[in-house]
Amino acid sequence: MPLKYFDSHCHIHHEDFDSDREAVIARMQEIGMGAVVVGTGLEDSRKAVEIAERHNFLWPAVGLHPNENPEEVFDEKAFTELARNSKVVGIGECGLDYFRCADENIKLAQKERFAKHVALAEAVSKPLIIHCRPSVGATDAHDDMLAILREHLEKTGKPMQAIAHFFTSTPEIMQKYLALGCYISFPCVITFTHQYDEVVRTVPLDRMLVETDSPFAAPASHRGKRNEPAYVLETIKQIAVLCGTTSVEVARASLANATKVFGLSKKFA
């Protein structure tokens, strides 16, 4: 199937899709949409792999979310086995989440968990899908994340391939991620708030991805309802408006960027 659009981050293996998953996937196929199906824990990642393996326009990512499964221990052997699956294109989502978290021990544990993802990504040569959410009104999680990525660059001499998922920070923070070689992925949130207009306007089109994070954070036209990958078209349209270009150009750029960063071997018509 030739692809025209790409959702860089979705969770269509989530229980919210149990009643109509195949219909959701069919809607993606109808419009020529590919996607990365992202795991948030070991069993969740296995589900992502299972679903992606049934469709040649879906690819899985495997990882352990920083706080969604706080009691789950990162099983290095099991995750490594999953990550070596030829269909898997990313490690994550993983990272730091300090939102409503004041416990320094929890933050330290998150950093240690993230370090294991960095090591795994290096071992299998696949990009990180970074979840980074700071405390309210702060940039603390971004500051710590950028420090970790900088340290990796200083140690290895090469930037860590990574995607800043669900990016809703400032242009200044974005520039720091870009300087470290990261891609920036925008969610449907940008369709119902002007808070991130400036960061969208300043992103280089060759480092921009689009995503839904479905079933979460639906766009303006479906606010308060379940999100799904096909709705990423609304994000594409909003980026086009803010950047003074066309939806066709944004869709083309985001697909090309996804193809590059995720190392997709498929040739798109």
Residue frames as qw, qx, qy, qz and C-alpha x, y, z in Angstrom:
[[0.000, 0.887, 0.462, 0.000, 0.00, 0.00, 0.00],
 [0.391, 0.426, -0.046, 0.815, 1.53, 3.35, -1.00],
 [0.357, -0.627, -0.508, 0.470, 1.56, 5.69, 1.98],
 [0.150, 0.731, 0.184, 0.640, 0.62, 9.38, 2.04],
 [0.379, -0.754, 0.163, -0.511, 0.43, 9.99, 5.80],
 [0.645, 0.057, -0.682, 0.342, 2.21, 8.74, 8.90],
 [0.578, -0.746, 0.004, -0.332, 1.20, 8.75, 12.57],
 [0.411, 0.525, -0.652, 0.361, 4.50, 8.53, 14.43],
 [0.029, 0.119, -0.805, 0.580, 2.93, 7.54, 17.76],
 [0.665, -0.231, -0.177, -0.688, -0.33, 5.71, 18.48],
 [0.225, -0.181, 0.889, -0.355, -1.67, 3.01, 20.81],
 [0.667, 0.047, -0.321, -0.671, -4.24, 1.19, 18.68],
 [0.525, -0.023, -0.846, 0.094, -3.57, -1.94, 20.72],
 [0.148, -0.113, 0.530, -0.828, -5.17, -0.11, 23.69],
 [0.125, 0.344, 0.909, -0.199, -8.39, -1.54, 25.12],
 [0.292, 0.545, 0.194, -0.762, -10.29, 1.52, 23.89],
 [0.409, 0.419, -0.527, -0.616, -10.06, -0.01, 20.41],
 [0.277, -0.071, 0.955, -0.074, -11.13, -3.54, 21.35],
 [0.529, 0.475, 0.593, -0.378, -14.63, -3.14, 19.93],
 [0.607, 0.766, 0.177, -0.114, -13.69, -1.72, 16.51],
 [0.438, -0.604, 0.455, 0.487, -9.92, -2.01, 16.02],
 [0.520, 0.153, 0.683, 0.489, -10.14, -3.50, 12.54],
 [0.247, 0.859, 0.428, 0.136, -12.48, -0.70, 11.42],
 [0.223, -0.914, 0.147, 0.304, -9.99, 1.89, 12.74],
 [0.494, -0.343, 0.621, 0.502, -7.16, 0.15, 10.88],
 [0.470, 0.503, 0.650, 0.322, -9.31, -0.03, 7.74],
 [0.105, 0.973, 0.191, -0.080, -9.84, 3.74, 7.88],
 [0.352, -0.712, 0.425, 0.435, -6.07, 4.15, 8.00],
 [0.530, 0.018, 0.723, 0.442, -5.64, 1.91, 5.00],
 [0.374, 0.763, 0.522, 0.079, -8.30, 3.79, 3.03],
 [0.089, 0.993, -0.031, -0.073, -6.37, 7.06, 3.25],
 [0.747, 0.471, -0.279, 0.377, -2.89, 5.54, 2.89],
 [0.295, -0.818, 0.319, -0.377, -1.69, 5.93, 6.45],
 [0.730, 0.084, -0.601, 0.314, 1.16, 4.15, 8.21],
 [0.455, -0.784, 0.127, -0.403, 1.92, 4.33, 11.92],
 [0.338, 0.285, -0.792, 0.422, 4.17, 3.32, 14.79],
 [0.732, -0.519, -0.324, -0.300, 2.26, 1.36, 17.45],
 [0.166, 0.585, -0.558, 0.565, 3.96, 2.20, 20.74],
 [0.715, -0.340, -0.603, 0.098, 4.26, -0.01, 23.80],
 [0.223, -0.760, 0.236, -0.563, 4.31, 1.26, 27.39],
 [0.637, -0.453, 0.573, -0.248, 5.24, -1.95, 29.25],
 [0.177, -0.292, 0.908, 0.242, 6.45, -5.47, 28.46],
 [0.378, 0.376, 0.845, -0.045, 3.07, -7.10, 27.85],
 [0.334, 0.812, 0.201, -0.434, 1.77, -3.92, 26.23],
 [0.071, 0.658, -0.577, -0.478, 4.80, -3.92, 23.89],
 [0.282, -0.017, 0.942, 0.184, 4.14, -7.54, 22.98],
 [0.407, 0.643, 0.605, -0.234, 0.60, -6.55, 21.98],
 [0.217, 0.823, -0.168, -0.497, 1.97, -3.72, 19.87],
 [0.091, -0.414, 0.818, 0.389, 4.29, -6.14, 18.07],
 [0.372, 0.256, 0.892, -0.023, 1.50, -8.66, 17.56],
 [0.402, 0.768, 0.377, -0.326, -0.82, -6.11, 15.93],
 [0.137, 0.788, -0.375, -0.469, 1.91, -4.54, 13.79],
 [0.272, -0.264, 0.876, 0.297, 3.04, -7.90, 12.48],
 [0.455, 0.455, 0.763, -0.056, -0.41, -8.41, 10.93],
 [0.366, 0.893, 0.251, -0.077, -0.22, -5.25, 8.80],
 [0.724, 0.158, 0.130, 0.659, 2.55, -4.10, 6.47],
 [0.130, 0.703, 0.075, 0.695, 1.82, -0.40, 7.16],
 [0.579, -0.778, 0.053, -0.238, 2.21, -0.67, 10.94],
 [0.603, 0.350, -0.560, 0.447, 5.48, -0.89, 12.88],
 [0.663, -0.685, -0.303, 0.010, 5.89, -1.43, 16.65],
 [0.178, 0.629, -0.496, 0.572, 8.04, 0.28, 19.27],
 [0.775, -0.374, -0.503, 0.074, 8.79, -1.40, 22.59],
 [0.234, 0.397, -0.436, 0.773, 9.49, 0.16, 25.95],
 [0.414, -0.523, -0.680, 0.303, 8.47, 0.91, 29.52],
 [0.062, -0.824, -0.198, -0.527, 6.71, 4.20, 30.23],
 [0.238, 0.391, -0.531, 0.713, 8.33, 6.25, 33.04],
 [0.230, -0.103, 0.612, -0.750, 5.29, 6.24, 35.34],
 [0.700, -0.034, -0.293, -0.650, 2.42, 4.35, 33.72],
 [0.914, -0.149, -0.377, -0.023, 3.68, 1.06, 35.18],
 [0.120, -0.821, 0.435, -0.350, 5.62, 2.24, 38.26],
 [0.749, -0.413, 0.492, -0.161, 5.89, -1.22, 39.82],
 [0.932, 0.355, 0.045, 0.061, 7.10, -2.94, 36.65],
 [0.507, -0.607, 0.448, 0.416, 10.81, -3.74, 36.58],
 [0.502, 0.698, -0.368, -0.354, 12.59, -3.26, 33.26],
 [0.889, -0.083, 0.444, 0.075, 13.26, -6.83, 32.09],
 [0.032, 0.710, -0.505, -0.490, 16.41, -6.32, 30.01],
 [0.287, -0.102, 0.912, 0.275, 16.44, -9.84, 28.56],
 [0.377, 0.562, 0.732, -0.080, 12.78, -9.79, 27.52],
 [0.243, 0.879, 0.080, -0.402, 12.89, -6.27, 26.11],
 [0.108, -0.574, 0.651, 0.484, 16.10, -7.03, 24.20],
 [0.355, 0.150, 0.900, 0.203, 14.48, -10.08, 22.65],
 [0.334, 0.767, 0.515, -0.187, 11.47, -7.99, 21.61],
 [0.055, 0.860, -0.166, -0.479, 13.62, -5.12, 20.35],
 [0.241, -0.372, 0.763, 0.471, 15.58, -7.44, 18.05],
 [0.543, 0.518, 0.659, -0.049, 12.38, -8.32, 16.17],
 [0.373, 0.084, 0.446, 0.809, 12.98, -7.07, 12.62],
 [0.017, -0.723, -0.553, -0.414, 9.59, -5.30, 12.55],
 [0.404, -0.792, -0.283, 0.359, 10.37, -3.18, 15.65],
 [0.462, 0.650, 0.094, 0.596, 11.50, 0.34, 14.70],
 [0.046, -0.706, 0.225, -0.670, 11.86, 2.16, 18.02],
 [0.475, -0.176, -0.721, 0.472, 12.59, 1.90, 21.73],
 [0.121, 0.008, 0.311, -0.943, 9.92, 3.53, 23.90],
 [0.057, 0.844, -0.066, 0.529, 7.98, 5.17, 24.91],
 [0.736, -0.328, -0.347, 0.480, 10.41, 5.92, 27.67],
 [0.238, 0.614, -0.054, 0.751, 11.75, 8.92, 29.50],
 [0.210, -0.110, -0.562, 0.793, 10.99, 11.23, 32.42],
 [0.279, -0.638, -0.500, -0.515, 7.64, 12.36, 33.83],
 [0.260, -0.045, -0.541, 0.799, 7.80, 14.83, 36.72],
 [0.350, -0.419, -0.279, -0.790, 4.22, 16.04, 36.40],
 [0.696, -0.556, 0.002, -0.455, 2.80, 16.15, 39.95],
 [0.916, -0.108, -0.279, 0.266, 5.93, 14.33, 41.16],
 [0.121, -0.906, 0.292, -0.282, 8.00, 15.89, 43.93],
 [0.868, -0.409, 0.276, 0.055, 9.72, 12.71, 45.14],
 [0.141, 0.784, -0.569, -0.202, 13.42, 12.82, 44.20],
 [0.467, -0.231, 0.853, 0.025, 13.73, 9.05, 44.64],
 [0.677, 0.510, 0.516, -0.124, 11.06, 8.49, 41.99],
 [0.391, 0.878, -0.188, -0.201, 12.83, 10.89, 39.64],
 [0.171, -0.613, 0.761, 0.125, 16.09, 9.03, 40.19],
 [0.611, 0.086, 0.786, -0.041, 14.37, 5.70, 39.47],
 [0.621, 0.726, 0.234, -0.182, 12.98, 7.15, 36.24],
 [0.184, 0.838, -0.479, -0.186, 16.47, 8.25, 35.17],
 [0.369, -0.360, 0.855, 0.052, 17.83, 4.78, 35.89],
 [0.665, 0.385, 0.629, -0.118, 15.00, 3.19, 33.90],
 [0.491, 0.844, -0.027, -0.213, 15.61, 5.58, 31.01],
 [0.093, -0.707, 0.673, 0.196, 19.35, 4.78, 31.01],
 [0.557, -0.025, 0.829, 0.049, 18.46, 1.15, 30.34],
 [0.615, 0.684, 0.372, -0.122, 16.41, 2.21, 27.33],
 [0.192, 0.885, -0.358, -0.228, 19.33, 4.26, 26.03],
 [0.318, -0.446, 0.824, 0.145, 21.60, 1.23, 26.31],
 [0.624, 0.300, 0.720, -0.034, 19.03, -0.96, 24.55],
 [0.492, 0.837, 0.106, -0.216, 18.56, 1.56, 21.74],
 [0.027, 0.774, -0.594, -0.218, 22.31, 1.63, 21.21],
 [0.477, -0.217, 0.850, 0.052, 22.55, -2.16, 21.25],
 [0.551, 0.424, 0.716, 0.061, 19.89, -2.64, 18.57],
 [0.196, -0.088, 0.363, 0.907, 20.56, 0.61, 16.63],
 [0.064, -0.645, -0.675, -0.354, 16.99, 1.86, 16.86],
 [0.018, 0.473, -0.094, 0.876, 15.78, 5.36, 17.86],
 [0.096, -0.277, -0.733, 0.614, 14.38, 6.33, 21.24],
 [0.209, -0.636, -0.471, -0.575, 10.79, 7.54, 21.51],
 [0.262, 0.024, -0.529, 0.807, 11.02, 10.01, 24.36],
 [0.351, -0.769, -0.486, -0.223, 8.22, 10.85, 26.78],
 [0.400, -0.002, -0.355, 0.845, 9.21, 13.97, 28.72],
 [0.271, -0.768, -0.421, -0.399, 6.73, 15.82, 30.93],
 [0.274, 0.278, -0.456, 0.800, 7.98, 18.48, 33.37],
 [0.133, -0.477, -0.664, 0.560, 6.47, 19.75, 36.58],
 [0.143, 0.860, 0.483, 0.082, 3.73, 22.35, 36.21],
 [0.040, 0.999, -0.016, -0.001, 5.21, 25.62, 34.96],
 [0.460, -0.680, 0.505, 0.265, 8.76, 24.23, 34.89],
 [0.678, 0.579, -0.419, -0.172, 11.26, 22.71, 32.44],
 [0.484, -0.588, 0.635, -0.128, 12.89, 20.35, 34.99],
 [0.861, 0.090, 0.500, 0.016, 12.23, 17.07, 33.14],
 [0.659, 0.740, 0.002, 0.137, 13.43, 18.59, 29.85],
 [0.044, -0.867, 0.479, -0.130, 16.54, 19.92, 31.57],
 [0.636, -0.382, 0.669, -0.049, 17.38, 16.48, 32.94],
 [0.847, 0.378, 0.372, 0.029, 16.55, 14.75, 29.63],
 [0.474, 0.857, -0.167, 0.116, 18.73, 17.16, 27.64],
 [0.270, -0.750, 0.596, -0.091, 21.58, 16.63, 30.11],
 [0.790, -0.094, 0.606, 0.001, 21.35, 12.84, 29.62],
 [0.759, 0.602, 0.225, 0.105, 21.32, 13.18, 25.82],
 [0.187, 0.919, -0.331, 0.108, 24.25, 15.64, 25.96],
 [0.523, -0.569, 0.633, -0.038, 26.23, 13.26, 28.18],
 [0.856, 0.201, 0.471, 0.074, 25.67, 10.48, 25.67],
 [0.562, 0.816, -0.015, 0.134, 26.94, 12.73, 22.86],
 [0.097, -0.862, 0.484, -0.112, 30.05, 13.64, 24.85],
 [0.696, -0.340, 0.633, -0.025, 30.77, 9.98, 25.66],
 [0.764, 0.254, 0.575, 0.146, 30.19, 8.52, 22.21],
 [0.180, -0.337, 0.410, 0.828, 30.85, 11.43, 19.89],
 [0.133, -0.224, -0.705, -0.659, 27.53, 10.88, 18.15],
 [0.450, -0.141, 0.195, -0.860, 24.01, 12.10, 18.93],
 [0.297, 0.160, 0.913, -0.230, 21.40, 9.69, 20.25],
 [0.207, -0.211, -0.632, -0.716, 18.78, 9.11, 17.57],
 [0.008, -0.369, -0.767, 0.524, 15.55, 10.16, 19.24],
 [0.136, -0.543, -0.510, -0.653, 12.04, 11.53, 18.77],
 [0.065, 0.050, 0.508, -0.857, 10.67, 14.06, 21.26],
 [0.141, -0.434, -0.851, -0.258, 7.14, 12.64, 21.42],
 [0.224, -0.813, -0.536, -0.045, 4.05, 14.84, 22.10],
 [0.448, 0.012, -0.143, 0.882, 6.15, 17.98, 22.07],
 [0.162, -0.856, -0.408, -0.274, 4.41, 20.84, 23.90],
 [0.542, -0.540, -0.134, 0.630, 7.26, 22.94, 25.22],
 [0.062, 0.895, -0.013, -0.443, 8.88, 26.19, 24.12],
 [0.675, 0.717, -0.151, 0.084, 10.83, 27.13, 20.98],
 [0.055, -0.785, 0.587, -0.188, 13.94, 27.47, 23.18],
 [0.681, -0.256, 0.672, -0.141, 13.62, 23.91, 24.52],
 [0.858, 0.459, 0.220, -0.065, 12.89, 22.65, 21.00],
 [0.419, 0.826, -0.371, 0.072, 16.10, 24.21, 19.68],
 [0.327, -0.599, 0.713, -0.160, 18.07, 22.34, 22.34],
 [0.816, 0.078, 0.564, -0.101, 16.57, 19.01, 21.24],
 [0.713, 0.701, 0.013, -0.015, 17.24, 19.85, 17.58],
 [0.092, 0.835, -0.537, 0.074, 20.87, 20.69, 18.41],
 [0.471, -0.367, 0.794, -0.116, 21.21, 17.14, 19.77],
 [0.127, 0.168, -0.857, -0.471, 19.85, 15.63, 16.55],
 [0.280, 0.305, 0.838, -0.355, 16.31, 14.89, 17.77],
 [0.119, -0.368, -0.631, -0.672, 13.11, 14.93, 15.76],
 [0.221, 0.086, 0.437, -0.868, 10.10, 16.84, 17.11],
 [0.127, -0.333, -0.880, -0.314, 6.65, 15.20, 17.04],
 [0.266, -0.070, 0.165, -0.947, 3.50, 17.32, 17.35],
 [0.106, 0.319, 0.926, -0.173, 0.20, 15.94, 18.71],
 [0.024, -0.622, -0.640, -0.451, -3.41, 16.88, 17.94],
 [0.317, -0.671, -0.407, 0.533, -3.33, 19.28, 20.92],
 [0.220, -0.233, 0.203, 0.925, -2.07, 21.99, 18.57],
 [0.048, -0.409, -0.671, -0.617, -5.50, 22.02, 16.87],
 [0.352, -0.755, -0.518, -0.196, -7.35, 23.39, 19.91],
 [0.441, -0.803, -0.088, 0.391, -4.87, 25.73, 21.60],
 [0.453, 0.848, -0.107, 0.254, -2.67, 28.55, 20.36],
 [0.594, -0.758, 0.254, 0.091, -0.18, 27.98, 23.17],
 [0.706, -0.259, 0.517, 0.409, 2.25, 26.13, 20.88],
 [0.579, 0.796, 0.174, -0.030, 1.82, 28.15, 17.68],
 [0.069, 0.906, -0.407, -0.094, 5.29, 29.68, 17.88],
 [0.494, -0.407, 0.758, 0.126, 7.11, 26.39, 18.39],
 [0.718, 0.404, 0.563, 0.058, 5.24, 24.90, 15.41],
 [0.408, 0.910, -0.003, -0.072, 6.12, 27.91, 13.23],
 [0.036, -0.842, 0.535, 0.055, 9.82, 27.54, 14.03],
 [0.786, -0.180, 0.587, 0.072, 10.28, 23.78, 13.58],
 [0.120, 0.461, -0.677, -0.561, 12.35, 22.82, 10.51],
 [0.841, 0.183, -0.056, -0.506, 10.13, 20.73, 8.22],
 [0.685, 0.359, -0.634, 0.004, 12.92, 18.17, 7.82],
 [0.184, 0.169, -0.827, 0.504, 12.86, 17.40, 11.58],
 [0.505, -0.052, 0.264, -0.820, 9.08, 17.41, 12.14],
 [0.161, -0.153, -0.966, -0.132, 6.81, 14.44, 12.79],
 [0.527, -0.249, -0.019, -0.813, 3.06, 14.28, 13.47],
 [0.208, -0.049, -0.958, 0.193, 1.21, 11.97, 15.83],
 [0.520, -0.516, -0.360, -0.578, -2.11, 11.30, 17.53],
 [0.036, -0.241, 0.791, -0.561, -1.05, 9.46, 20.71],
 [0.712, -0.167, -0.236, -0.640, -4.46, 7.84, 20.19],
 [0.109, -0.675, -0.682, -0.259, -6.70, 6.97, 21.94],
 [0.335, -0.638, -0.332, 0.609, -5.67, 10.08, 23.92],
 [0.142, -0.552, 0.090, 0.817, -5.75, 13.82, 23.15],
 [0.459, 0.553, 0.645, 0.259, -8.21, 13.98, 20.26],
 [0.238, 0.144, 0.211, 0.937, -8.17, 17.02, 17.94],
 [0.215, 0.095, 0.195, -0.952, -10.56, 19.96, 18.07],
 [0.566, -0.013, -0.433, -0.702, -13.28, 18.30, 15.99],
 [0.759, -0.209, -0.609, -0.098, -13.41, 15.27, 18.34],
 [0.016, 0.462, -0.551, 0.695, -12.48, 16.96, 21.63],
 [0.555, -0.248, 0.511, -0.607, -13.42, 14.81, 24.61],
 [0.946, 0.168, 0.034, -0.275, -13.83, 11.71, 22.47],
 [0.835, -0.207, 0.412, 0.300, -11.51, 8.88, 21.52],
 [0.165, 0.758, -0.445, -0.448, -8.66, 9.80, 19.21],
 [0.894, 0.144, 0.408, 0.118, -7.57, 7.59, 16.30],
 [0.545, -0.229, 0.413, 0.692, -4.70, 7.65, 13.77],
 [0.340, 0.578, 0.549, 0.499, -6.76, 9.00, 10.86],
 [0.139, -0.950, -0.271, 0.063, -7.29, 12.22, 12.82],
 [0.568, -0.399, 0.177, 0.698, -3.61, 13.12, 12.38],
 [0.354, 0.518, 0.458, 0.629, -4.75, 14.86, 9.20],
 [0.184, -0.937, -0.268, -0.125, -6.09, 17.68, 11.40],
 [0.574, -0.660, 0.159, 0.459, -2.64, 18.17, 12.92],
 [0.555, 0.117, 0.464, 0.680, -1.13, 18.24, 9.45],
 [0.138, 0.778, 0.430, 0.436, -3.61, 20.93, 8.36],
 [0.365, -0.919, -0.108, 0.101, -2.88, 23.07, 11.43],
 [0.622, -0.402, 0.296, 0.603, 0.88, 22.85, 10.89],
 [0.437, 0.408, 0.491, 0.634, 0.37, 23.88, 7.26],
 [0.070, -0.916, -0.317, -0.236, -1.64, 26.93, 8.36],
 [0.499, -0.828, 0.054, 0.251, 0.90, 28.00, 10.97],
 [0.597, -0.322, 0.436, 0.592, 3.90, 27.43, 8.70],
 [0.337, 0.705, -0.122, -0.612, 2.36, 29.07, 5.64],
 [0.040, 0.283, -0.866, -0.410, 2.62, 25.96, 3.48],
 [0.702, -0.010, -0.374, -0.606, 0.26, 23.24, 2.24],
 [0.824, -0.270, 0.393, -0.305, -1.07, 20.11, 3.89],
 [0.922, 0.369, -0.105, 0.053, 0.44, 18.12, 1.03],
 [0.390, 0.669, -0.485, 0.406, 3.89, 19.48, 1.83],
 [0.423, -0.533, 0.553, -0.482, 3.56, 18.83, 5.57],
 [0.947, -0.024, 0.226, -0.228, 2.27, 15.28, 4.96],
 [0.809, 0.504, -0.248, 0.175, 5.12, 14.62, 2.52],
 [0.143, 0.680, -0.551, 0.462, 7.75, 15.96, 4.91],
 [0.613, -0.423, 0.498, -0.445, 6.43, 14.08, 7.95],
 [0.981, 0.137, 0.086, -0.107, 6.28, 10.83, 5.98],
 [0.649, 0.595, -0.366, 0.300, 9.82, 11.30, 4.68],
 [0.124, -0.646, 0.562, -0.502, 11.09, 12.08, 8.18],
 [0.829, -0.244, 0.369, -0.343, 9.36, 9.02, 9.66],
 [0.931, 0.346, -0.112, 0.040, 10.81, 6.85, 6.91],
 [0.426, 0.651, -0.471, 0.416, 14.28, 8.16, 7.71],
 [0.270, -0.573, 0.565, -0.529, 14.29, 8.15, 11.52],
 [0.827, -0.157, 0.419, -0.341, 12.55, 4.78, 11.87],
 [0.129, -0.419, 0.840, 0.319, 14.62, 3.20, 9.11],
 [0.755, 0.323, 0.438, -0.365, 11.60, 1.91, 7.24],
 [0.364, -0.207, 0.753, 0.507, 12.66, -0.27, 4.36],
 [0.455, 0.602, 0.656, -0.006, 9.35, 0.01, 2.47],
 [0.205, 0.002, 0.362, 0.909, 9.47, 2.05, -0.72],
 [0.252, 0.613, 0.524, -0.535, 6.63, 4.54, -0.85],
 [0.364, 0.450, 0.582, 0.571, 4.96, 5.39, -4.15]]
